[in-house]
Amino acid sequence: MQAPPADPSAPLIVLTPRRVKLIFSALLAGMLMASLDQTIVSTSMPTIVGDLGGVSHMAWVTTAYLLATTLVMPVYGKFGDLWGRRNLFLIAIGLFTLASIGAALSPNFTWFVVSRGVQGLGGGGLMILSQAIIADVVPARERAKYMAPIGALFGLSAVVGPLVGGFFTDSSLGWQWCFWVNVPVGLAAFVIGWFTLTLPRKRSTTPLDYAGIVTLSATTTSLILFTDFGGSDGWGAARTLWMAAAFVVSVIAFVLVERKAVEPIVPLSLFRNPTFVVATSLGLAVGLGMFSAIAFMPTYLQMSSGLSATTSGLLMLPMTAGIISTIQSSAGFIQRTGRYKIFTVAGVAVILAALVWMTSLSGGTSLWTVGAMFFVLGAGLGLIMQNVVLAAQNAVPAEQIGTATSTNNYFREVGATLGVAIFGTLFTSRLAENLFTAVSTHGQQAVAAGITSPDSLTPAAVKAAGDPLRTAIVDAYANSLAPVFWYLVPILAVALVLALFLKEIPLAEVAGMVARGEAVESEEELARLTAARADAEALLDRPVVLTDEDRDDDPREAPVPA
């Protein structure tokens, strides 16, 4: 169904270049905060989980954030279509900022994981609403030029996040400042958004799809817990099988609910659109590969190579260079020609090559080689990560931009969450076993170094342990991480085949708000529409005078038969 119209009494919004830039600045502020937080924890994670006693459950730090983000994406997308996106964007900033304070004050590992989950509730809104608002104010054909700064922002966050996280972790300030830094950034983003986000407010009396929200949340949660329990307890364990059964039941319930909903949270009609389906499937595959590699590589580098948190963050610079270089070059080509499929295919192929290369990682791999691996991975991400969203938005009516954006991102985040959960549990289960062997084999040296349990292991403790214990711990990390990349290779190979079937639809020439009649592109057009509306109202107000001849012809004036 179509989204409700904007308030008819509200004046039309004029999308002048200056207004579009102001709106875009607010979106960048929000996206900066959310994207920075996804990477700032990566280099500080070993110290955080060591201090809070959660090394064997390390994967939950990332999984909690991604799971919460995934759960709320469809909700933000649909509610934005129904009620407008401005207030939702401000609410998301507020949630994210408050949760950052909670994470900084965490007294234990459980509190920290819960705070990360609440951060995800805000971060999911920032990501979805930003992309949907861009589609509202910028035509698809011109949207490519906005991809470069967005890609550069994510690339910058991939570097600045680990660097800032490493600096705080290595300094006397402590890892808590990885979250305190979000508070001033969040306040600034809120103020910028409050004054610059000029967007229509909508009125909708359509009943909300509460049943769809509940069943979709149950589906997502049971799927993630299934993969987590499967990796830790075994795929045949009782908890794992219960989660598998819950997932199947939730999926069936969700489909049945959405078929009858007046305004479904995820319209099933989207999945009858082949272009949307292919673009969304590609997003899922990219999420699997991208977040799995980024989430655990800094940890691997710190432990297996003996690098500090700050130095391991510097190794993300090549990935940023790869993202920025390919996203800028492809954006210019797309704007000139309207063609985007060629970059989607190339992006999947490059990511696949990078993951295959990463399977050769070991404790003896040179830093130059690791940097080259990151550059190739970044080049692939720059070619594809914005194009799949562009393809999905361009394949649906303007009234469904928010829903299509959130659904596409939902499946990408499902891929990311699954990737981190499966990848993380495989990594940590191997790591726990290998570390136990290493510590128990060198028990006296471990006690002397203050290492009483693998759960309390930190990079500083490893560095201070000395050989042969240090070498044993380094080997444990090296032998636990690199082989796991092979699990991602078949998924990206399937994605490469899917990319070949992506249908290239001509890019729209008008912005979403213009297509829905909520905005115009210039003051001249506004004046013309205002004059036309005034003429129409004057015509309606003009009294109608009927002549005798008109009355004779008017059936309403015919005599009533006796």
Order of alpha helices (4+ residues) and beta strands (2+ residues): beta-alpha-alpha-alpha-alpha-alpha-alpha-alpha-alpha-alpha-alpha-alpha-alpha-alpha-alpha-alpha-alpha-alpha-alpha-alpha-alpha-alpha-beta-alpha-alpha
